[in-house]
Amino acid sequence: MKKLLTLALLLSFCNSFGQDIILNSYAEGFVSPLNIQNAGDERLFIVEQGGRIKIINGDGSVNPTPFLDISAEISSGGERGLLGLAFHPDYANNGYFFVYYTKPNGDSQVARFSVDGSDPDLADPNSELLLFDIGQPFSNHNGGCIAFGPDGYLYIATGDGGSGGDPGNRAQNTTLLLGKMLRIDVDNPGGGNNYGIPVDNPFAGSGTDAEEIWAYGLRNPWKFSFDRVTGDLWIADVGQNAIEEINHEPSTAPGLNYGWRCYEGSQTFNTSGCPDPSTLTFPVAEYPHSIGSSITGGYVYRGSDYPDLEGYYIFADFVSGILGTVDGSGNFTNLGNYGQNWASFGEDINGEMYLAGFNGIIYRVETNIIIGVNDQSNQEYSLTPNPAQSEVTIQGVNEFNHISVFNVEGALIIDLEVPVTTSISLPIVGLSKGLYLIKVESEGAVSTHKLVVN
């Protein structure tokens, strides 16, 4: 039997309207999973903190033999372990994938491996190519998320080195790799390294600053991702005492300073020796520790199965168990407590979303729409076609004279007085893909109906 975790987010809209996010158990039996990736096919690769990568096949079965096992080469526990995985954009041809792990001495290592030449479900454990080490002064705040951007470069998120409050002010120090978003060219090595420096990195060619840096001022970015449609970069940064933050910027914006340790989110933390606030990039959204205290970053949903989620950035909190969304305008919605330590999101090849519980279960993110008592079950009005793309016809048994269109957050999108009629064609060309509610009003009566725009 599949396990379901269901929570309805009730929105106030005329009569009751709700959106379910359903977490449907997809595969089980993992040990402290920290990452979910795909390699451009139907498989999902699950990264376990202890040093193993396992494969879930397209039918949900789990291969008994790990894809890769480097458990003997790493240290694990707390915030250490095998933390990140990224497949090369041309993995189908070159078989390269990259990992971020904690070495036995506590430092962080970024390395490349190759798939086995005769078995696509196995990596070659002897193929490791070391890219670079990052010294870690403390055991926490290791970052660890890695991903290829739309530009083909490998991005690497590092924490500030640990302890609390960034005592070494490392996140603001651009001569160090800690507290940064790094960006390297894995296809064109140079300078005696097994990687190159992209020429448009903000400190490329510097004799003092670290040339690998793309952005800085991060505390402990636990997951970042690129919107597969827009290419925008979303970074979830774990807070210190008060604020969890979400940063959202175009992937083409180099050298941004996200403000830590000067600011925790939008609040001052330690501004001694800090730059002018006008030079800093503040979060697009944030939430206080009364809601959650360890954000797990996710993805902007770009799948096709659940159009009501289209364009929403979905995230979770490891400590409180909440799920939440942020829309393209930075509007934050708390979906409530789903009762797990959420460690990582992931996407399959089609953009459908998955969520790893630290308890070893991988869930598929799904939705179910709940419509209230006065809705499209009321046959006085119909919407055709539905789903629609450019135009929808509203046809009624009774006359009406007012149409309102709302998005799922209750924001009024269209407010239209019409001549008294029983039928009208409503242009919807300007609406983004997703779910909307149409309110049809006549003298003394109101009816609401769900419309999907695709």
N, C-alpha and C positions, 0 to 999 in steps of 0.2 A: 504494500500500500504506500502511495506517495504521501509525504507529509506536507501539509499546507500551513503556512503562516499568513493570516489574513488580517488586514486592518483597514477599516473604512475611514477615509478623511471626509468628514461631512462639511460641505460648503453651504453657506446661506445663499440660496437663489430661489426666490419666490416660494415654491414648495421645496421639499428636501431634494438635494442633489448630492451624490457622493462619488468618489473615485476610489476604487480598491487597488492597492498594489498587493499582489499575491506573490509570495515567495514559495515556489514549487520545488520540492526536493528533486534534484537531478541526478546526483551521484553522492555516495557516502564512503566513509572509511578512511579518510585522509587524516594525517597527523599534523596539526597546526598549519593549515594551508595559508599562504601569505600572498599568492599571486595567481592570476588566471590569464592565459594568453592563447591566441590561436596562431597557427603557422601558415595561414592562407588556405586551409582546407577545413573539413568538418570537425576535426579533432580539437579538443581543448587540452592545454598543458597546465597542470596544477603544480605550483611550486610549494614544497613543504619546507618549513623553517629549518628542519634538521638536515637538509642538504639533498633531498631527492626531488626529482621532477617526474610526475606521473601523467599518463595519458588517459583522457576520457574519449572514447570513440563516439561517432555520431549517433549511435543507438543508445548511448548512456552507459555502456559497459566500460569497465576500467581494466586496463592491461595489468596483469599481475607483476610484470617486470618493469621497473622504473625506466623511463627514457634516459635519465642521467642520475647517478648516485655519487656525490662528492662529499658524503657525510663525514668521511675520514679526514677531509682536508680543511674543515671549517670549524669555527666555534659557534655555538648556538645557545639560545636562551635569553630571556629578557628582550632586548631590542636587537640582538645579534642573530646571525644565521644566514641562510640563503634567502636573499631579500628581493631580488629582481631578475627578470627574464625579458629579453627582447629578441625577436627573430628578424634577421636581415630582410630588408624589402625585397631582395632577390633570392630569398631562401630556397625557393623551388629549384634554382639553378646552382647556387654555390653552397647550400647546406650550412651556412654560418648562423650561429645564434650567440647571444651575449648574456652574461650573468653578472650579478653584483652579490658578493658574499663577504662575510666576516672571516678573516684569517684567524688561526689559532692564537696569534699575539694580540688580537683585538682590532687590528687595522682593517680597512675596507679594501677589497680587491675587485677590479673590473677585468673580466677576461672573456675571450672568445673561444667557443668550441665548434666542432663540426659534427654533422649527423654521420652515422655509420654508412659506409658506402654500399652496403648490401641489405640494410634493414632500416626503413624509414621510421620505425618505432623505437630505435635505439640511437643514442649518441655515441661518438667515439670518445671514451674517457681519456685517451692519451693525446687528444688533439688540442689541449688547452694552450692558448696563446695569451700571455699576460699583457694587458694594456697599461694599467698603472695602479699603484697603491695610494691610499689616502690614509694618512696617520690619524688615529683617533685618540685624543687625550683622555676621554672617559668612555664608559661602556654604553651610554645611551645616545640618542639622537644620531643614528647612523643613516637616516634617509633610506636609500636603497632602490627607489623606483627608477627604471630605465625604459626608454621608448624611443623609437625612431620617429622623427618629425616628418611632415610632408615634404621637407627639403632634402630628405634622405640622410640627414645627420643624426647621430646618436646623442640623445639628451640624457643627463644623469643628475638625479637630485641627491644632494648631500645635506645632512644635518649640520648643526653648528658645532658639533664636537662634544656636546653633552654637558653634564652637571645641570645646573639651573641658572637661568638668567644670562646665559652666554658670558661667563666670567672673563674669557679672553677676548671678548668683542670680535670674535672671528667672522661672524656673518657680515660685518661691515668692512672687513679687511680684504681688499681685493688682491692681495698677494697670496692669499690662502684659498684652498679649494673647499673649505668647510662653510656650510650655510649658503650654498650656491645652487644654481642650475647650470650645469656644465653642458657643453656642446662640442662634439668632436667628429672628425671625418675618419671613419674606419676603413674607407676604401683607398685613401691616398696618404699613406704614412709618410712622415718626414721628421727632420730634426733629430734623428736617432731614436724616435719613438715608434711604437706599433700603431700609431694613429697620426692624423694630421690636424692642423688648426684651420677651420674655415676662415677665409680672408675677411668675412664680414662679422666675425666675433668682435665684441666691443673693445677687447684689449689685445687683439691680434697684432703681433709685432712689438708689443711692449717689452721693455727690458726689466720691468719691475713687477707689473701686475700679472696674474695668472692668465695666460692666453686662452685657457679652456673655458673661462667663465662666459656664460651667456646672460645670467641675471644673478642678483645677490640679495642679501637681507632676508634670508629664510631661516626659520628656527628648526623645524623638523618636518619637511614636506612629505607626508605619508600618502603618497600616490599623486600623480599628475597624469593628464591625458590630453590628447589632441582631438578636437572635434573633426570627425572624418568628412564633414561637409565643408565647413568654413576654414579648417586648419587652425583655429584658435587654440590657445594653450590655457588649460584650467589646472590650477595648483591648489591642493588642499594643504594648509600648513597648521600643524598642531600647536596650540597655544600654551602659554606658561601658567598664569594664575586665573585668567578671566575670560579670554576670548579665543574661539576657534574661527579660522578665517579661510575664505575661498577667494583666490585671485584669478582673474580672467583677463587675458590680454591677447592681441594678435600675435601669432608665432613669428611675425616679421619685426617685432619690436625688441632690439637688442639693448643690453645694459640697464634694464630696469632695476631699481632698488626697492624691494618690498618692505623695507623699514625696520625689520628686527635687528638689534635689540632696542632701537630707539622707540619703536611702537610695537604694541601687541594688538594686532588688528588696527582699529582706528584710535585706540587709547594709548596715551603716553606710557612708556615703561621705564626707560633709562635714556634720557636725551643728552647726557653728558657727551660733548664732542660730536654731536650728530649734525648731519647736513640740514639745510633748510627744508621744512616739510613740503614745500612746493616741488622739490626734486624727487619726492618719494611717490611710489605707486601704492595706493591703499586698496583694501579688499573690495571686491564687487558685492560681497555678502559676508556676514559673520553672525555668530550666535554665542550667547554667554554660557558659562559653565553650569548654570542652572539647568540648561538643556542637555549638554554633553561636554565632555572634556578631552576627547581624543578623536579628531575627525579622520575618517577614512574616505579619501577622494574617490570619485567615480568617473562617469562618462556623460557626455551629452547623448541622449538616446537618439539613434538614427536608424533603428530597425524599421521593419514594415509591419510587424504583427500587431503593434499597439499604437495606432496613430495618435491616441490621446496623450502619449508621452513625447511625441515628436518635439525636439528642440529643448527639452528640459534637461538640465544637468542634475543627475541623481547622485547623492552621496549618503554616507552613514556615519555613525559614531561608534567607535570600538567599545567605549566604556558604558555609555547610557543605552545603547541599542537602538537609537532612533534611526529612521530614514528621513531624508529631506530632499527637496528640489529647489533649484534656482532657475528662473527663466532668463531669457536673453536680456532683460532689463534689470536684472539683479534682485528680483523679488524672491524672497526666501519663504518657503513653506515647510513647516515641521509636520511630517506625516505620522509622528508618534513612535512609541517604543515597540520594536519588533522582537525584543527579548533575546538577543544574541550578541556576542562580541564579533562585530563585523570587521573582517580583516582586509578584504580586497574585493573590488569589482573586476569584471572582465567582459570582453565582447567576443562573440563568435564571428565567423567570416561574414555573416549577413547583418551584423550590427545589433543582434539581440543580446541582451545583457544578463550577466550572471553575478552572483554574490557569494563569497566564501565566508562561512561561519568558522570561527576559530575552533569550534567543536568538531570540525572535520566533515561538515556537510556543504556541498555546493548546491546553491539554489538558482533556479531560473526566475528572472524578474518578469512578472506578468501583470496584467490589469484586468479588472472587471468593472463595468460601469453600472452603477445603481441609479435608477431613475425613480423619482418620487411618484405620488399618487396621481398628480395631474400632469401627465406627460404624453409620450407618443402612443401609449396604450389607449388614450382618448382618440377615438377614430373620427372626431369632428373635423380634424385637419390632417393633411398628409404632406410630406416633403419628398419631392422627386426631382432628380435622382438622389439617392442617399446611400453611400458616399457620393459627394459631388466635387467638381473641380472648379468650374467657372461660374455656374449659375444653378440656383435651386428654385423650383416652383413650389409655392405654398398654396395648397388647394383646400378649401373648406366647405363644409355643408352650410355653415352660418357665415354671415358677413363679418368682416373685421376691418379695423382702421388704424392699427398701430402694430409695428414689428420692432422688436429689440433683439439684438444678438449679443451674447456674452461668451467670454472664454471660460475655461474650467476654473479660473481663480475668481470668477464673478465680476471681472472688469467688463464694462459696457463697451462693445466694439461698434455696433451700429444701432442708431435710434431713429426710427423712420415713421413719420406720419404718412398714411396713404389714403387716397380716396376710398370710401366704403366699397368693399369688393369681396368676392369669394375666391379670387385667384390672383396671384401676382408672381412674376419672375424676379428673383432677387439676385443681382450680381454679387459674386463672392471672390472675384479674381484677386483682390488684395489680401485675402485671408491666408495665413500660413497653414500648412498641413496640421491637422489635429482635430480635437473635439470641441464643439461649440453647442450652446443651447440657444434655441430660438423661442422667444416669448411672443405669442400671438394674442392680441387683445381686441375685444369688441365691447359693446356696451354691457358692463356688468359682468364680464367673463374673461378669464385668462387661461391660456393653455401653453404648456412648455413642451419642447420637443428636442431631441438629440439630433445633431447634424455632424457628420464626419466629413472633413475636407481632406482630399488626398491629391 
